[in-house]
Amino acid sequence: MAQPSLTPNAIVALLGGDLELRPIVQVLDVKQIGSNQNVQERYRLVLSDGTAVQQAMLATQLNEVVKNGTLMKSSIVKLQEYICNTVKDRKIVIVLNLDVLAEATSFGGRPTETNSLGGRAAEGSSIGGRTPEPGSFGGQATPAVSPYGRPAEARRETIAYGGRPAESMGSYAPNPPYGPPPTYTNRGPIARNEGPPGLVPIAALNPYHGRWTIKARITSKSDLRRFNNARGDGRVFSFDLLDAEGGEIRVTCFNNVADEFYERAQVGRLYMVSKGSLRAAQKQFNHLKNDWEIMFEKDSVLDPCPEDSSVPQQVFDFKQVSEIENLPNNAMVDAIGVVVGVNQTTTIMRKNGTETQRRTLQLRDRSGKSVEITMWGNFCTQEGQHLQELCDSGQSPILAIKAGRVSDFSGKSLGTISSTRFQINPDHPEARSLQLWFEREGRHAQAQSISREGAGGGGRTENRKTVSQIKDEGLGRSEKPDFVTIRATIHFIKTDSFCYTACPLQIGDRQCSKKVTNNGDGTWRCERCDRTVPECDYRYMLSIQVMDHTGATWLTGFQEAAEELLGVKAKDLFMWKQEDNGRFLDHIASIQFTQHHFKVRIKEESFNDEQRVKVNIQRAEKLDFVAESKYMIDAI
């Protein structure tokens, strides 16, 4: 088969900005750069059109063609997609897509290396069947230098940056070894790309691409969060972008930039985005399949543009419930299934002292398993309420979840975060297929829950234990804590120290909550914050003894769990004890000898060099005798 012909003057055309040429060139060299674990692996190429050579970078998505041996030194390739950037006055060709046409046995022609702005270097430095040693990045020519510091052979003709032939020069006589090397300087004006940047796919973005514009849709946006670190207080939010080719990337904004763009960035809208800086994605916070993320700056551009149906509303990578069971804690996953039950919204107290709402539902699919979905905040009153209404009307809605977070608390479950998105009865092939399956056979099929607190087929399953089993089975003594549910009666409540005085100051978006000491003058001192406050807060640290038919044990309930159990805030209960002791005792008496389901965390801890098994209350639900009777009948 005849070797493909190289495209004449392709290098000059590439450096001149011709993006439609689709040239055929030869790869003279392939070199790996950035191979250590802290720098992303990339490959640098030397391309030739038979007349000139130019250095190029291979886009990271094409790394595999080098690793599998498809692209190698001396290959003949056709450049399908590429861009040419100017970085520090040097031209860089970024190869985004290529086809390998053939492998050549020798390098064609007598190519010369191009300079940083597209001019031609010394023709005397012919490649001639060997790989040229690259000069500075971007392909700037480095003439061969003799040991004496002068060029080893005469240059027949050189072309300066302006394209004018330089004067012919005779042969150089060698200098003495001590002679200083000559200094070469650029001649002529430097050409800069002042035209508007063209549209670039998200997959092609990289730090070497200085001027870019992407057309993308915002698929999710986080809340504006406040934080505090060694540099002071700050604000941050992020949003995710999706383009027509399915590429996704995250944009992060801090402080004044966050204030400027938070209201302008609207989920579902299409935007032209440019003038942001790219950095390596922080994978502990960023679940998108992209090695880069965009940092917005004060001059970044986010301009709305007309709707374009080629840009999808969302892309999914669905995992079945059976696959979620094997995923690690905090993994991010997309899931789709049939909603078979929705529980009521409950209000709980966060660790920072603020209240939030929590709601759970059960999701099942064709894998024969179901999983509990935990919704937080606005999800409870918006999507959660809508799903509740659909289920109450006898429907079984399909729910698609984008970016749910896996939790191994009490089995495997999925929870929402600020970037999670729900789509109810989406127009998606998988949704239609699931709906058909559920109507034909899935409604009556059995499903095993992978969540200990979840439900399969409508019934609730729990990891029930008796009080005696906590000790007999050695719960809590393994590396990880055990989470179980016990049905017990409250026998005794310690009332001498049921709460402590806590710092009310905010650290970022959280309350400090560390113990404060009374200064004796009505003010309170927090050692952590190193400040004095006029009034303290009160937080629960409640100890109760519970019993069942097998024995008794002590449980500890902190702020949220204790408030759920007692039904009153710690400060109010403390004030009752100080000012109206009768009311205080009546309230405590109303709680004693009541039966509850206690969802507890059991873990062995060290205290004063002594190992103790601590049982902490996670949730306390008053016993529903009707539901409990049904549970016992099913157990029998």
N, C-alpha and C positions, 0 to 999 in steps of 0.2 A: 504494500500500500504506500502511495506517495506521501511524503511528509507534508503536513499543511504549511502553506506559505505564511510567513509573518506579515503583519499589516505594516506597510511602509509608513514611516514617520509617526507611528502610534504614540511614542513617548511624548513627542512634542504636542500632539493633540490632547493627550491626557493632561499634561501640565497646563494646557491652554483652556481647560474647562469643558472639553467636549465630552458630555456624559451619554451620548447616543451612539458612539462609534462602535462599541462591542469589538474591540481589537483582538487579534490573535498575536500573542507574544510568547517569548520563551523565558522559563524560570532558570536563571543562572545559579541561584543559590537560595537555600532555605535554612534559616537559623532560628533556633528557639531562644526567646528572651523571657525574663521574669519567671524563672522556674522555681524559685523558693516559695514556701507556703504563704508568705505575706504579700506576694505580688502575683497577680493573675498571669497564667501562662499565655503567651502570645508568640506569633511567628512573624519574622521579618523576611521579606522576599527581595531578590534582585531580579528585575524584569528587563528584557531586551527585545527590541524590534529589529535587530540585525544591524542597526546603525548607532543607537544610543541605548544607555541603560539607565534605570531609575529604581531607587529603593521604594518598597511598599510595605504596608502592614496588612496582615491577614485578619479579617474580623474574627472574633472569638468563636462565633457559631460555625466557622469553617475549620476549626482546629482538628476535627476528626479526619478530614481528608488528608492531613499530613500524618496523623498517627497511624492510620490504616494503610499508608503507603500509596494512596492514589495520587497524591501530589508530591513530587520529589524534585531534586536537582536535575535539570535538563528537560523537564516536562514542557510540552507545548500546550498552552492553555488559551481559552477564549474568555475574556473578562465580560461577564454579563451585567454586573452591577458594581459600581465603584464611585468613589468621590475623591476629590483632590482638595486638600486643605493647606493653608499656609500657617505654619506654626513657627514663631520666632524667625520670620523671614525665610523659612525653608519650606519647600513643597513636600507634602507627604501624600501618597496615594493610599487610600484605604480600600481594599478589595472586599466587597460585600458578598459577591457570588461569582462563581467561575465554573467552567466546564473544562476538564482535562481531555485534550484531543489526542495526544500522542506523547511518546517518550523519544527524545532525540539522542543519537549517539554522540554528537558533538555540538558545540555551540555554533550557531550560524552567524556568518558575517564577521565584521570587525567592529563591534559596537564600542562606543565611547560613553563614559559616564557623564550624566547631565549634572549641571550645577543646581543650586537650591531654587532657582527661579526659572528653570527651563532652558537655560543656555547650554551650549555644548562645551565639554572640557577638552583637554588635549587629545587629539586623535592619535598621538603617539602612544598613549596608554591603552593600546588595543587589548581586548580581552583574550582573543586568540585561542580559545579552547580552555582557558582556566577561569576560575571564579574570581571576579574582581574583589579586592579588599575594600569594603565600604569605608568612606570617609565619615564626615559628620552626618548625623541622621538627616535624611532627606535627599541624599545622593550627591552632596557637594564633592567635586573632584579633588583628589589629592595626588599631585604629580609624583612619579617615581623619583626618589631622591637618592643620590649616590652617597657613599660614606663620607664624602667631602662636603656635603651640605648643599650641592647644586644638582639640578636635573641631570640625569645620566645620559640623555640623548636629546638631540635638537627637536624643537617643536616646529612642525612645518607650518601650522596655522592655528591660531586660537581665535575664539569668538567671544567677545566681551559680553556683558549682560545686556547691552543695548543691541546686540546682534551684529556689530561692526567688526569685520576681520581686523585682528591686530597686526602690527607690522611683523614681517618675517624676521626671524632671529637666527643667527648663525649658531654653530655648535659651541658649546661651552667647554672651555678647558677646565680641568679639575682644579679646585682650590686647594690650598694646603689644609691639612687636617684641622688646624686651629681656626679656619675661617668661619665666621658666623653664617648661619643659613639665611637665605633671602626671606623677606617678608612679602606675602602675597595679599593684596587687598582687593575688595570688590570695586569694580569700575562701572559707572552708569547708575541710573535711578533704579530703586527697588520697586517692583510691581506689587501692588496690594489688591486683594479682592474686596472691592467696595460695593459690589452688587448685592441685592437682597438675597439672603440665604434661601435655598430651595427646601421643599418638603423632604423630610428624612423619616424612614420607618423607625419605630422605637428600637427594633432589634439592631439597628445600625449605630445607635448612639454609643459613643465612647469618649474618654477624656481627650483624645487626639482630635476630635471633631469640634473645632472651636465655634463655628457658625452653623446653627441648625434651627429648623422650625419643624415641629411635629403637629399633626392634626389628630386630636384624640378626644375621647369622651371620659369624663370623670365618672368612675363607677362606684367609688366610695370615698367618704371623708370622715376623718376622726373629729372628736370634740376638741375645742381649744383648751389645752391643758396647761396648768401653771405648775412650775417646778422650782425647786430651790437647790442650789449646789454651792460649791466654794466660790464661784464667781458672782453669786447673788441670785435674785429671783429672775425668772424668765417665763416665756410663753412659747408653746409649740403646738402645731397641728400638721397633719399630712393628708394628702389625697392621692388616689391611685388613678392612673390614666390607661386607657385601652385604645389602640388604633385599629385601622381596617385590616391589618395583617395579623391581628391577634396578639401583638406585642403589648406587654404591660410594664409599667415603671411607676415608682412612687416618687412623689414630690413632697419635700419637707420644708416648712417655713418656721422661722424663729422670730420671736420678739416683735419689732415694728413691722417686719415683713409679714408675720402671721396676722397682725392686726389689719394690715392692708388687704390681704387676699382671702381672709376667712369668709367674709360675706359674699365675695365675688365668685368663689368656687362653689358651684351648684352641682349636686349629683345628678347625672343624666344628661347634662348639657355638653355640647360639642365646642371645643376651643382650639385656637391656634396658640401654641406654647413655644416660647423661645427665650433666649438669654438667661439660662440657668447654668450653674456649674455642676458637673458630674463628679460623683465620688463613689467609692466602693460601698455597696449596700451593706447595711448593718443587719445581718441575718437574724440576730436575736430579737429584732423588732420588725423586720420586713420579711413577709412570707412569699412575696412575689418571685417568680422564676426569672430573675434578672440580676446580673452581677453588679449593676449600677443603680444609683438613685440620683434624683435631681435635687440640688439645693437652690431654692429661690433666693434671689437677692433684690435689692431695692429697685433695680432697673429691669427686672424680669417682666416678661409679657405674658398675660393670660387674657386673650381677646375672644369673646364669643363669635362663632361663625355659623352660617346657615346649616340646617340639619342635612345630614348625609347618611342615607340608609346603608351604605357600605361599611360604616363603622357600627359594629354590634353594640347592643346595650350591655351585654355581659358575656363572658366566656366561663365555662365550667370544666372542671376535671373531676367528675363524680367518682366517689369511692363507695362501695357497698358497705352496709353495716358490719358484715362479717370481716371486712378488711380493717374497719376502724378499731375493732377489738384488739388488733395486733400493733396498732400505732403507738408511739411513745407519748408520754405526757407532754402537753403544750404543742404538739404537732398541729399544723393548720391543714384543714381538709374541706373539700366540697362534698356535699351529700344531698341525696334526693330520696324522698319516700312518701308514704301515705301517713297522714296524721290520724292516729286512732284514739287519741284522748288528750285533753287539755285540762290542767289543774288551775285552781283559782290563784290570783295574785296575792302574795304575802309581802309585808314590809319588814325589812331587816335593817340592822344597824351595821354600817361599815366600821372597819378598824379606825378610820379617821374621825369617827363620831357622827358622820352624816348618814341619813337614811336613804335607802334605795329599795326598789321593788324587784321581786323575784317571782318567776313563773316557770313552770315546767310543762312539757308536752312529750308524748311518746310517738316516735317515728319508726315505721317498719318498712322493709322492702322485700324483694324476691329472694334474698339470701336466707330467709327463714329466721331472721333475728330482728330485734328492735333495740332502739337506743333512746335514752332520755336526753332531751334538748332543754338546757337551762337558759332562759331569757332574763336579761337584766335591764333595768331602767325603762326607757321608752319602748323597748320591744314588747314589754308586758301590756301596755295600754294601747299600742297601735297594732302591730301584726298579731300579737298574742290574743287581743280582744277579738280581732276579725276571725282568727282561727277558731276561737271559742264559739262565736256565733254560728260559723259554718257547721261545726260539730253538733251543736245543740239543735240545728235544723235537720239533722239526719244525714248530712253530707260527710264525705271522707276526702278532704282536700289534699292535693299534692303540694308538698313544700320542698322547694329547692333552696339550699343553704350555701352561700358563698363565704368562705373563710371562717368556718367554725373552728373553735379551739378544743382540742381533745383534753379531757381531764380524767385522771385515774382516781379521783376522789369517789369512794364508794362504788367501785366498779369503773367501767368506761362510760363516759358521757361526752356530749358536745355542749359548749357554752358560747355565748355571744360575746364579742368585743366591739370596740367602736367602729372597726372597719368591716364587721360582718354585715351581710345583706341577705334578706329573705325575699323570695319570689313565690307567691301563692298561685297555684294552678298556672304555671308558666307555659307559654307557647313553645314547647320544646319536645322533640321526638321521644326522649326518655320519659317525660311526664305523661305523654299520651299512652305510651306502652305500659307504664305502671298502672295507670287508671284502668286500662283494659284488663290487666292481670288481676287487679284487686276485685273488680266486679265479677270476673268469671270464677276465680278460685281463691284469691288471697284473703277475702273477707272471712272465710271459714277455716283458713289454715292456722295452725298453731305457730307461735313465734316465741323464741327464747330471747329474753332480755339480756343484754351485755352490761346493763346498769343495775346495780343492786337495788337502787331506789326506783328503777324504771318499771314499766308495765309492758307485758306482751299480750296482745289480744284483749286488752281492756282490764285485766286483773292486776293488782299490785303485788309484787314480790319483794321481800325484804330479807336481809341477812339477820334473822332473828336469833337471839341468844338469851339464856337466862342469866341471872346474877351469878350463880355458882359456876357457870361455864367460863366466865371471864378468868377465874383463877384456875379451874381444872384444865382448860385447854391452853393455858399459858399465853393468852392474848396480850398483844403489845410488847412481847419480848423479842420479836424478830427485828430485822433492820428497819422495816417500814411499819408505820402504825396500822392498827386494825380499826375498821369502821363497822360498827354493828348497831342494831336496834334492840333495845330491851323494853319490855312492858313492865312498869313498876309503879308502886305507890310511894308518894312522898311521906316519909316518916318523921323527919326532923329538919328544920332550917336554922342554921346558925345566924343569930341576929346581932351578935356583938361586933362583928367586923364584916358586914356584907358588901361594903363599898370602900373606895379610897378616894382621897382628894387628888384631882388630876389637873394638869396644865391645860388651859383652854386655848392657847395660842396655835395659830396655823403655821405649819411648815410646808410651804408649797400649797398643795391642795389637800393636805391632811392635817388633822389635829395632832398636836404633840402627844398629849395623853399620859406623859410621864408623871410620876408622883411628885407633888409639891409639898413644901413644908411651911408651916405657919410662922411668920416673922414675929408674932406677938402684938403687932400693931394693926391687925386687920388685913394685912397684905400677905401674899403668898410668893414663895421663891421656887423657881424651876432651875435646877442645876444644868439640865440639858440645854435650855434656851439661854441660860445666864441672864434671866430677866425676872423682875418682880411684877406681879399682876395684882390688881385690887380685889379680884374675885376668882375663886377656883371652880372647877367643874367636879362632878362626882361620877364615878364609873363603877360598875358592878364587879365584884370578885366574890361570888356567892358559893357557899358550900352547903350541900344538902345531903341527907342520908335517905336512900331509897331501898325498898324491899320488894321481893316477890316471894313465891312459895318455896324458893330454894335458898334464900339467904338475903343479906343486906350488904350494901357497899356505899362508899362516898363518891359523889359527883361534884365537879367544879364547873360553874357556869360564869363565863365572862360577859361582857357588856351586852352583846346582841342576844345571846341565848338566854341570859338571866332576865332581860327585859321582856322577852317573849313569854317566859314562864310566869313571871310575877305580874305582868300587865301594867307596870308603872315605871316611870323613869327613876333612876337611882337617886337623883337630887330630890325628887318629890318624896320618895320613901324615907330618905334621911331627914328631911324637914318634918315629916310626920312624927318620926321617932323623937325629935328634939322638942317639937311644939305641941304635938297631939298624940301622946303615947297610946291612948285608947284606940284611936283610929289605926295606928300602926299595928298593934297587936291583933286587931280584928282582921286586918288585911292578911297578915301572916297566917292566922288561923283558917282563913278561907282557902288558902292554898294547900295546907297540910291535909294529908289523907285523901288526896285526889290522885287518880290514876292517869298516867301519861305514857306516850311512846317517846322514849329518849333515844335520839340518834347520837351516838357517842364516838369519840376518838380515844383509842386506848394505846398508850405508849409508855414504855419504861424510861424514866428520867433519873438523873443523878442529883441528889440534894444532900449537901454536907457529907459528901463521900458515901452516901447511902443510896442504893438503887431502890426506887419506888415506882410502882405502876400507877400512872395518873390516868383518870377517866374524865375527860372533858366533854361537856354537853355541846353538841353542834346545833341541835334543834330539839324543842320540846313541844309535842302536840298533845292536846288533851284527848283522852281516849274517846273514840266514836264507837259506842257499844254495838250499833247495827253493823258497821263495817267490820268490827272485830269478830262479831259472831259469824259473819260470812267467811272470814279468814279461817276461823277455827273449823268450820264445817268443811271447807276445802281441804284443810290439813288432815282431817280425819279420813 
